[in-house]
Amino acid sequence: EMGPTYAEPVTDTIEMIYEEMVAEIPVIFLLSIGADPTESIETLARKKKLPPPAVISLGEGQEPVAILAMNNAAVNGTWVLLQNCELGLGLM
């Protein structure tokens, strides 16, 4: 039996997640249908006076765009938000 640690939904806020973030470790959100943290992430970036994240929806031909965005983010210290990652498994 897995127990409640794995069965209960996570209720951390974006701010709580931000406080624990480390630049070298990606943050991964596993979403349920209808969940979209994009607006919360963009709002957090504005609050922290950070540039808005590059938002890339993976799929047809978007892997090179994602790679470029991630390389730029690594150099500039900015964020990249990859959406629909199941469509870019080769990149993952």
C-alpha positions in Angstrom: 0.0 0.0 0.0 1.4 3.4 -1.0 -0.2 5.4 1.7 -1.5 9.0 1.9 1.8 10.6 1.0 1.3 9.4 -2.6 -2.5 9.5 -2.7 -3.2 12.9 -1.4 -3.1 15.9 -3.8 -0.2 18.3 -3.4 -1.4 21.7 -2.3 1.9 23.7 -2.5 1.5 27.2 -3.8 3.7 28.5 -6.7 5.4 30.8 -4.1 6.2 27.8 -1.9 7.7 25.9 -4.9 9.7 29.1 -5.9 11.3 29.3 -2.4 12.7 25.7 -2.9 13.8 26.1 -6.5 17.4 25.5 -7.5 18.5 26.8 -10.9 20.1 23.5 -11.9 17.0 21.4 -11.2 13.9 21.7 -13.4 10.5 22.0 -11.7 8.0 19.6 -13.2 4.2 19.9 -12.8 2.2 16.8 -13.3 -1.2 18.1 -14.2 -4.7 16.8 -14.2 -7.3 17.6 -16.8 -8.1 21.3 -16.8 -5.1 22.3 -14.6 -2.8 25.0 -16.1 -0.2 26.7 -13.9 0.9 29.1 -16.8 -0.9 32.2 -15.4 0.4 31.5 -11.9 3.9 31.2 -13.1 3.7 34.3 -15.2 2.2 36.2 -12.2 5.0 35.0 -10.0 7.6 36.2 -12.5 6.0 39.6 -12.5 5.9 39.7 -8.7 9.6 38.8 -8.5 10.4 41.3 -11.3 11.7 38.6 -13.5 11.3 38.4 -17.3 8.3 36.4 -18.4 9.0 32.7 -19.1 9.4 31.5 -22.7 6.2 29.4 -23.2 6.6 26.6 -25.7 3.9 24.1 -26.6 5.7 21.0 -27.8 4.5 19.2 -30.9 5.1 19.5 -34.6 8.6 21.0 -35.1 8.8 22.7 -31.7 11.8 20.7 -30.3 14.4 23.0 -32.0 12.5 26.0 -30.6 12.5 24.5 -27.1 16.2 23.7 -27.3 17.0 27.2 -28.3 14.8 28.6 -25.5 16.4 26.3 -22.9 19.9 27.3 -24.0 19.1 31.0 -23.9 17.5 30.5 -20.4 20.6 28.7 -19.2 22.8 31.6 -20.3 20.5 34.4 -19.2 19.0 32.8 -16.0 15.4 33.0 -17.3 12.6 30.4 -17.3 11.2 28.2 -20.0 7.7 26.7 -19.6 7.4 23.6 -21.8 3.8 22.5 -22.4 2.4 19.2 -23.8 5.6 17.4 -23.0 4.1 14.1 -24.0 4.4 15.4 -27.6 8.2 15.9 -27.2 9.3 12.7 -25.5 12.5 12.7 -27.6 13.4 16.0 -26.0 12.7 14.9 -22.5 
